[in-house]
Amino acid sequence: MISVPEVAFIGTGGTIASIGKDAFDILDYGNNDHRLHADDIIAALPPLGGLARVTPVRFKTVESTAVTADDWRDLATLCTKLAEDNPELAGIVIGHGTATLEETAYCLSLTLKLKIPLVVVGSQRPLNGISSDAQANLVSAIRVAVSPNSIGRGVLVVLNDEIHAARDVSKRSTFRLHAFQSPDFGMLGQADGEMVCYYRRTERLHTLDSEFSVADIAAMPRVDVAYSYAGSDGTAIRAFAAAGARGIVLAGFAPGMGTPAEVAALEEVISKGVVALQSSRVGSGCALDSTRHRSIGIFAADNLTPQKARILLGLGLARTHDHRELKRIFATY
């Protein structure tokens, strides 16, 4: 008898769990405030047959705009417990809203010590919307989670039949079904029907090879993101520091710079012990590690988006304030 692999599905809410007021309610469906728990979402799927036995796990049902670091800690703890309690578990799938999906996936990829695949999935249209991608994305995510080829690849993100690395992927469109892309290096692979095919691996450390843990999430200090624009006078940077930020990420102009006033503000807060990180607001390419920045104490975020650089800086600051160590971390993850 052929055994059917078991997958745990954790529901956190978001579009993939949402029900609009009718099939044409595909934009403002959040106003309907109707979200399904994990077991209801799985019940709405067609029979999966020999693909997998899916065990739904209730977590919470919220818009992903409400997700916080506390949720990341709780999710990581839950995933660890599920894997420990069931040695036969083939993989874990997390249903998540797309607004912060990439941030949750990246934080989990840095802190979870899982051998089995973990796949984060969402949708661009609600479960009952016309031409909804919710069911197709979820089935693809389950296929990826049970594939032996997914083992050891870290936390994966699956939408639109594409498999992405948590570190590289970002949401690049508000409404299009192909919103999630990895702009610098492309997807890891594809999930086309029964075929789960990979074409590359990520080189940066993750999961079992990561030095971070769930405990570091709870210890993350406040880190904020300041956004550069023409004429910015650095007020946001000073306000973040005054509010208690221990780190500030500047989402600067490409290739990685702020206005003169922003740089002056960063120099000011660095003198007070705040760690400053330069990233780029364009979402692709490495931030410039300039001589001027190095002389002030600003270091570069590599090619991480500002929102992901914020997570890595927070986890780094939970362990060290040494600039050499923080630079090593950004060259490693």
Secondary structure by P-SEA (a helix, b strand, c coil): cbbbbbbbbbbccccccccccccccccccccccccccaaaaaaaccccccccbbbbbbccccccccccaaaaaaaaaaaaaaaaacccccbbbbbbbccaaaaaaaaaaaccccccbbbbbbbcccccccccaaaaaaaaaaaaaaccccccccbbbbcccbbbbccccccccccccccccccccccccccccccccccccccccccccccccaaaaaaccbbbbbbbcccccaaaaaaaaaacccbbbbbccccccccaaaaaaaaaaaaabbbbbbbbccccccccccaaaaaacccccccccaaaaaaaaaaaaaccccaaaaaaaaacc
